[in-house]
């Protein structure tokens, strides 16, 4: 059996001389990219504050970044909560209490529960993490169920705090017990502690983990810190901005051309612009003329001027920018045409396929992020508090995804009718896709009946008859 020294030698030879992948080399090209050891959270904590600030800056100043965030949040929409009784019908009392809470759920009084969901999506996009605290507020609370939500800026989470000598099991601002978060450490003050110092820079507000709704995307086992969605394309955004600025500057300079005249008689020189006289180092006067673009410049005898201008990428510029924008759209799970509005080269089939793919991505985010990490925790706490005063033990929350709009609503409706007639789907699934409940349909039909418009119910083409229509038409072969 080889000794440890022999194993080290074999490892060293394989590592330095027989590298199978270029990405594993130690050449200048690869440098030290990514060669830092540690858990996903400790690695993220080193860079998270910088990434969050740069992401926030991009969203304030970069139109593409801002469009990406707003389009992503708009596409996700809001999930609706319906409370059901044991028999599957609406639990009237619980639904009434929830609607009361949903109209005014936030401690600061801002918006509805849908605004809160939008804040979760924006927070994860910008900072990688969204923190919301669940509080019990009886006073100054008009709601019968005393639950209130408090949004906490992601930057307040002290991800660099790993405890003191007297504290154990604290890592990246989270105290753990049996691998589960037990408490979160938030800064009492943000910017003054982070940048300008304070009397006690380690002073924290410690919040129990069961009060915190922490929403983020886990991409590695044991990960508890999310990464901003723009992190992987921030450099690309900077480069597009710099490329656009350079192209615009070059175009401006190309239009600002002066006539250059070589003057063989210096005494007849007529300078253009405002001349200022300063004293040179040897005591003589020195005349400095501020020339204006587009004017005529006179040169001294014997002087010549040569223009040197680099070449650009010419016709490849639009292709490069489009490729970079496609890269940005792909990284945030948005179609390129949704991000840019460019539908050139896309036909109906392509748009429909892209819409289906986008629907799958958004459905995934709702089922794996919005509902289990956010809404489910709110509804669980809401029912717990409501049960203290009301008989709602049988109420069960269900979550209805937002309406997905296709490329052609008429064809989607006909497709739904065909699926229903063949038993390939259920009424509940169709209603869920349209963000409706059976109770809402029944209520709408009752309103039509009361207005004398009952004849409109069902007055649509029966596309289901196509299932049994087997007769040949003019385009069919015998």
PESULWO-V724984 format. One record per backbone hydrogen bond with DSSP energy under -0.5 kcal/mol. NH is the residue of the N-H (numbers start at 0). CO is the residue of the C=O. If there is no record, write none. Layout:
nh;co
NH;CO
NH;CO
//
This chain:
nh;co
6;2
7;3
8;4
9;5
10;6
11;7
12;8
13;9
14;10
15;11
16;12
17;12
17;13
23;20
24;21
30;26
32;29
34;31
35;33
42;38
43;39
44;40
45;41
46;42
46;43
47;43
48;44
50;46
51;47
52;48
53;49
54;50
55;51
56;52
57;53
58;54
59;55
60;56
61;57
62;60
65;61
66;62
67;63
68;64
69;65
70;66
71;67
72;68
73;69
74;70
75;71
76;72
79;399
81;79
81;397
83;81
83;395
84;88
87;84
90;82
91;89
94;90
95;91
96;92
97;93
98;94
99;95
100;96
101;97
102;98
103;99
103;100
106;148
108;105
110;108
112;101
115;111
116;112
117;113
118;114
119;115
120;116
121;117
122;118
123;119
124;120
125;121
126;122
127;122
127;123
128;122
129;214
130;151
131;212
132;149
133;210
134;132
134;147
136;134
136;145
140;137
145;143
146;144
147;134
148;104
149;132
151;130
155;152
156;153
157;155
157;184
158;156
160;157
161;159
166;163
170;168
170;173
172;160
173;170
174;182
175;168
176;179
179;176
181;174
182;174
183;206
184;172
185;183
185;204
186;155
187;202
193;189
194;190
195;190
196;191
200;197
202;199
204;185
205;203
206;183
206;204
208;181
210;207
211;208
212;131
213;211
214;129
214;212
215;213
217;215
218;216
222;219
228;123
228;124
229;124
230;227
232;229
233;229
233;230
236;232
237;233
238;234
239;235
240;236
241;237
242;238
243;239
244;240
245;241
246;242
247;243
248;244
249;245
250;246
251;247
252;248
253;249
254;250
254;251
255;251
256;254
258;294
259;257
260;258
260;296
262;260
262;298
263;261
265;263
267;264
268;265
270;268
273;289
274;272
275;287
277;275
277;285
279;283
282;279
285;277
287;275
287;285
288;286
289;273
289;287
290;288
294;291
296;258
296;294
298;260
302;299
315;312
316;313
318;314
319;315
320;316
321;317
322;318
323;319
324;320
325;321
326;322
327;323
328;324
329;325
330;326
331;327
332;329
333;328
338;334
339;335
340;336
342;340
345;342
346;344
350;346
351;347
352;348
353;349
354;350
355;351
356;352
357;353
358;354
359;355
360;356
361;357
362;358
363;359
364;360
365;361
366;362
367;363
368;364
369;364
370;365
372;368
373;368
373;369
374;369
375;370
377;373
378;374
379;375
380;376
381;377
382;378
383;379
384;380
385;381
386;382
387;384
388;385
389;385
391;389
394;391
395;83
397;81
399;79
399;397
400;398
403;432
404;402
411;407
412;408
413;409
414;410
415;411
416;412
417;413
418;414
419;415
420;416
421;417
422;418
422;419
423;418
424;418
429;425
430;426
431;427
432;428
433;429
434;431
435;430
440;436
441;437
442;438
443;439
444;440
445;441
446;442
447;443
448;444
449;445
450;446
451;448
452;447
455;452
456;453
458;455
459;457
462;460
464;461
465;462
466;463
467;464
468;464
468;465
469;467
475;472
//
